[in-house]
Amino acid sequence: MTLVNRSPDDDHEDDDALRQAALGWFVRRRDTAWRSGDEVAFQTWLASDARHGAAYARSDQQWERFDGMPDDLMVRMRRNLARDKALMETLQPSPAVVMPSRRRFLQPAAALAGVAMVGGVGVLTWRHMQVQPTWVQAFQTERGQQRSVRFPDGTALRLDTGTRMEVAYYRQHREVRLVDGQAVFDVQANATRPFHVLAGSLRVTVVGTRFSVRHTPGLPGNDGVRVAVEHGKVRVARADAAAVGGADRLADVLLTAGEQVVGDAQGVLGPVAAVPSDGIAAWQNRRVSFVDAPLGQALAELERYGPTGLLVRDPAVAALRLSGTFDPMNPATLRIALPRVLPVRLQETAGDQAEVLPLR
């Protein structure tokens, strides 16, 4: 049998490598790009060695200690960041220098890139903890489904049908990316941690208020972004407002209670208008209202909630203007109402469908 002699230096290097691997997994799992395949790989790594779970748990504990650091310590760490970065550059060894052991070579780098401790934080770890989210989640509703969700800070949301969003909380701000659909936000106030909603080409910023955002890029006639405020204030701006000038009237507006604005696909804001009498989100009460809307556009909106069973092939019929309030979850009432409010008739077709035809 061959015996392999291991020095304390070797054990130390193994511990360093394990800590760095655990920290890497911990940081990546908090990234919005984390997917189910990444989770499978992480679980495989976790099960491959009994030490991996303990190392990962230590990373979690160290993160919590970092997150709970007092503000004065955080200020000192920011002030010393430039000094630490310069120090790390001076610690890079020259290729011509022969180091007596790999352990000594690793010590300076480990001192700067190791995991966070109360007494000091390495530059690389500091970078990770500033740019990596502390909490990540994605939410989605299916067709015809509405859902209420609550974030860790107490912020509450109501999601409408067919809505997809991605949420990331950072140490210094909170961010929601509304991919598609609409939602009502009741944001927990936190002046030191602003709340941003990114929707299409717009950014909505708020400290604490109740408002709604709609972003349905695939729906004709509703492909812009609508923001409506129930109480409080929100600032609506183009996502690239810093580049075009934040004072530009078309790029930045402050909304107060009872006001709404619509931005087009390029982020150009329309005039500020009053919120409709039925509120910022009548869909919460199963009401969808139309005011002089093309029938084709109205039916497309109602189809978001479920099949209406109505077909419109005639462009002239699709262009008819519809006004009224409907229950999007009850298509039967729509079938009854249409011939009464528009010059159309319904003709049954195959299955449970009917074609909307003009009166002859």
Buried (B, 14 or more C-beta within 10 A) or exposed (E): EEEEEEEEEEEBBEEBEBBBBBBEBBBBBBBBEBEEEBEEEBEEBBEEEEEBEEBBEBBEEBBEEBEEBEEEBEEEBEEBBEEBEEBBEEEEEEEEEEEEEEBEBBEBBBBBBBBBEEEBBBBBBBBBBEEBBBEBBEBBBEEEBBBEBEBEBEBBBBBBBBBBBBBBBBBEBBBBBBBBBBBBBBBBBBEEBBBBBBBBBBBBBBBBBBBBBBBBEEBEEBEBBBBBBBEBBBBBBBBEBEEBEEEBEBBBBBBEBEBBBBBBEEBBBBEBEEBEEEBBBBBBEEBBBBEEBBBBBBBBBBBBBBEBBBBBEBEEBBEBEBEBEBBBBEBEEBBEBBEEEBEBBBEEEEEEBBBBBEEE
